[in-house]
Amino acid sequence: MTDTVKAWIEERRAIQASGVPFSDRDSRANFPRALTAIEAVLGVHRPDQNGECGECTVIHHGNWHVYHLEYPCPTVRVIEGAINHD
């Protein structure tokens, strides 16, 4: 995660923790950006024709073979868990 994204998330969490509601302007500007970011990540982490995540790979250094992770990959599971409060 970049420092810019980390700072953005921390700022929103601080506002949320303070109990002060997000302003309409802030919500209108940032909520769509957050959704766009989630959609972009999920757009990259999609199942391929083999039911594997085409983005997530593991390299076995013994034979230098690249294995794709089964879908849903850890990235998708974390996003879904956060959305579903798991």
C-alpha positions as CSV (number, residue, x, y, z in Angstrom):
1,M,0.0,0.0,0.0
2,T,1.4,3.4,-0.9
3,D,1.9,6.1,1.7
4,T,-0.8,8.2,-0.1
5,V,-3.4,5.5,0.2
6,K,-2.4,4.7,3.8
7,A,-2.8,8.4,4.7
8,W,-6.2,8.6,3.0
9,I,-7.5,5.6,4.9
10,E,-6.1,6.7,8.2
11,E,-7.6,10.2,7.8
12,R,-11.1,8.7,7.1
13,R,-10.7,6.3,10.1
14,A,-9.8,9.2,12.4
15,I,-12.9,11.1,11.2
16,Q,-15.0,8.0,11.8
17,A,-13.5,7.4,15.3
18,S,-14.1,11.0,16.3
19,G,-17.9,10.5,15.8
20,V,-18.1,13.5,13.5
21,P,-20.1,12.5,10.4
22,F,-18.5,12.8,7.1
23,S,-19.5,15.9,5.2
24,D,-21.7,15.5,2.2
25,R,-18.9,16.9,0.1
26,D,-16.4,14.5,1.5
27,S,-18.7,11.5,1.0
28,R,-19.7,12.5,-2.5
29,A,-16.0,12.9,-3.5
30,N,-14.4,9.9,-1.8
31,F,-17.0,7.2,-1.7
32,P,-17.0,6.8,-5.5
33,R,-13.2,6.8,-5.4
34,A,-13.2,4.0,-2.9
35,L,-15.6,2.0,-4.9
36,T,-13.6,2.6,-8.1
37,A,-10.5,1.3,-6.3
38,I,-12.2,-1.8,-5.1
39,E,-13.7,-2.5,-8.5
40,A,-10.2,-2.0,-10.0
41,V,-8.6,-4.6,-7.7
42,L,-11.5,-7.0,-8.2
43,G,-11.2,-6.5,-12.0
44,V,-7.6,-7.7,-11.9
45,H,-8.2,-10.5,-9.4
46,R,-10.6,-12.5,-11.6
47,P,-10.9,-16.2,-12.2
48,D,-9.3,-17.5,-15.4
49,Q,-10.6,-20.5,-17.5
50,N,-9.1,-22.9,-14.9
51,G,-10.8,-21.4,-11.9
52,E,-7.6,-19.8,-10.7
53,C,-6.7,-16.1,-10.1
54,G,-4.9,-14.9,-13.1
55,E,-3.1,-12.3,-11.0
56,C,-1.9,-14.2,-8.0
57,T,1.0,-16.6,-8.4
58,V,3.3,-18.6,-6.3
59,I,6.7,-19.5,-7.5
60,H,8.1,-22.9,-6.4
61,H,11.8,-22.2,-6.2
62,G,12.7,-25.9,-6.3
63,N,11.8,-26.1,-10.0
64,W,11.0,-22.5,-10.7
65,H,7.4,-23.4,-11.6
66,V,4.8,-20.7,-11.4
67,Y,1.5,-21.8,-9.8
68,H,-1.7,-19.7,-9.9
69,L,-3.7,-19.5,-6.7
70,E,-7.2,-20.9,-6.6
71,Y,-10.0,-18.4,-7.0
72,P,-11.2,-16.7,-4.9
73,C,-7.6,-15.6,-4.0
74,P,-6.7,-14.1,-0.6
75,T,-7.1,-10.6,-2.0
76,V,-10.7,-11.2,-3.0
77,R,-11.5,-13.1,0.2
78,V,-10.2,-10.1,2.3
79,I,-12.3,-7.6,0.3
80,E,-15.3,-9.8,0.6
81,G,-14.7,-10.4,4.3
82,A,-14.5,-6.6,4.9
83,I,-17.7,-6.0,3.0
84,N,-19.5,-8.8,4.7
85,H,-18.0,-8.0,8.2
86,D,-16.4,-11.5,8.4
